[in-house]
Amino acid sequence: MSRHRPPGVLRRTATAAAAGALALAGAIALPATPAQAGTTAKGDVIANLWEWNWDSIASECTNVLGPAGYGAVQVAPPEESLKQSSYYWWDVYQPYSYSLNSRFGSQAKFSAMITACHKAGVKVYTDAVINHTAAQTGTGYNGTTISNKYATPDWDRSDYHDSSDCPTSDLTIQDYSNLTQVQNCELLGLPDLRTGSDTVRTGLANYLNSQLALGVDGFRVDAAKHIPEADLAAIESKLTNTTSGSAPYVFQEVYPGTTPQPSDYYASGDVLDFTYASKLKSAFQGNASDLASIGSSGILPAANSVSFVTNHDTERNGLHLSYKDGDTYKLANLFELAYKWSTPTVYASWEWTQSDQAPPNSAGFVTDTDCSGGAWYCLDRDTAVVGMVAWHNATDTAAVSDWQTKSSSVIGFGRSGKGFFALDNGTSPATYTFTTGMADGTYRNVVDGGATTVTVSGGSASITVPAKSAVAFYNSSYTCTVGCGDAGGRSGDTVSATFDEYASTTSGTNVYVVGSIPALGGWDTSKAVQLSSSGYPVWSGEVSVPVNTSFTYKFIKKDSSGNVTWESNANRSATTTTSALSLNNSWNVADADATDVTFNENATTGWGTNVYVVGSVPSLGSWNTSDAVPLSSASYPKWSRLVIVPKSTAFEYKYLKKDGSGNVTWESGTNRSYTTGSSSGYTTNDTWK
């Protein structure tokens, strides 16, 4: 059956209400093969307002997305999910029931959000968590209680994969190169639905159809690689049409790995292109001139993919750029909107200092997005991004033309006479003459909201491109109408500096960072920045500091009486650029005497159990399990963390696991040993024994 591509801008028809009524009444209208968004079609840009609540999305559709020309909004999973005391962001990826009363609002508010977005001409795509249900028992956001993870309001044990399907002893994925394990075993202990069962397929389709009946236009399929493509196709064959009468648009998360491959899923819809985002990070942290070959660099075909600069996983695990990279991150988004390739997305969410950190909330329920308050980073409404959405829509499907590489940092290209774009990834403004392919005339620069102009004569123009910014134009009469003067909630002259300090403390004592610049208190200990102990014994904090600035700093401890203890080593020093900065330190280990060892341990765990490293030197806890260093599971089943230790030092170490109750399990065998030298960048590669 031929594949239908929906129009980029929502078209409401007189039959929409009738179609919705039929869906609610249970009429099944089998759609064509899931539709794909038109490649670089007008109005195809997706705003990913990740974990915004329904009221805030409705407002953003009305006041920003619709007027700016966005084609769709991607929203968080709308089902009832786990509600636990820390209210972590990943709670919503642990479904408790398919009720549409969630931490983002009631079903009534969800429906009202869809209506508001449709009135603004914006489609709504939801995040579909259909591979699994919750690993953790407890209570959900709509009051559902689960005491057995294999017994939910919707499923019983026979609806999940078991030992007859999964060959591992604990039913979790232990070998990510083994297709059977990837698709039949449990991801991080999340109960894996038996999607080969028609009962399960029908139940999942009913959940998605309940959203389609309310007006949802499509789905981003979470963890799609853990579901066989044939199963996804079977589920999609049971879906009703959207209320506008078309097949729902489907795009799928197929995280990089040896198996399965993104191409295995093209028959079920488009695929999110992780390689595209990785190539952007490499170019914008290296040579922007490398972008000339991005189309032949191994990224997914334009007709089968959705591009992005970052998402909620990769901004946290360091795989891709994030808002913490300041103007570098924004510039990558501008390029994505300028370059003719796959359907582009713009990610907007909240700022965070810990990877598990919850969105701003009240008792877990996400509060309204405040783009001016500093807690949220609303890139979707940034002046430059809004201008480039208009530019993207105006250039439509026109081919890339007149590519020019002026230096390793400066490139420019046109879109066959419909628009011209130039960027400067360097640290100072750059002036060059570009062949634009545009008709002679004076054009407004959409990147600064039309504040500056470019004059084209004989098809060429002398353009001064600001550092870490761009110049783009397509129409001499362009007028900024939304997002004008908006920096998306973050100043362009600062960058994020994340301070991580290993420091063991006693109860009531906290760790702070203080330094030579006002953002760090100007050496005034009463103005020192308190760090978070959520990753104890590693204390962390994120501070916005000026770009291209050198400063000195040090860590201090304050007890409950306010008594201050300084580190005994010399002041530390750092210099910012225009990219995010991460500073890893260890209490009383001077920079000149320090080196780093990245501990990598391959270990499988159940949900709620984490892996730590502990050892004979103070920065590894001196064998105290309470002060063991927590490792990151971002590349699970590999657990990793960079630890600051003394140079030219021999030490012993070992790995352990801690469950949610703090119970400790040591790996077997003798202690491991390591000796650092006088350089840096040491690495261990170990496997749990």
Secondary structure by P-SEA (a helix, b strand, c coil): cbbbbcccccccccaaaaaaaaaaabbbbbbcccccccccccccbbbccccccaaaaaaaaacccccccccbbbbcccccccccccccccccccccccccccccccaaaaaaaaaaaaaacbbbbbbccccccccccccccccccccccccccccccccccccccccccccccccccccccccccccccccccccccaaaaaaaaaaaaaaaaaccccccccccccccaaaaaaaaaacccccccccbbbbbbbccccccccccccccbbbbcaaaaaaaaaaaaccccccccccccccccccccccccccaaaaaaccccccccaaaaaaaaaaaaaccccbbbbbbbbbbccccccccccccccccccccccccccccccaaaaaaaaaaaaaccccccccccccccbbbbbccccbbbbbbcccbbbbbbbbccccbbbbbcccccccccccccccccccccccccccccccccccccccccccccccccbbbbbbbbbcccccccbbbbbccccccccccccccbbbbcccccbbbbccccccccccccbbbbbcccccccccccccccccccccbbbbbbccccccccbbbbbbbbbcccccccbbbbbccccccccccccccbbbbcccccbbbbbbbbbcccccccccccccccbbbbbbcccbbbbbbccccbbbbbbccc
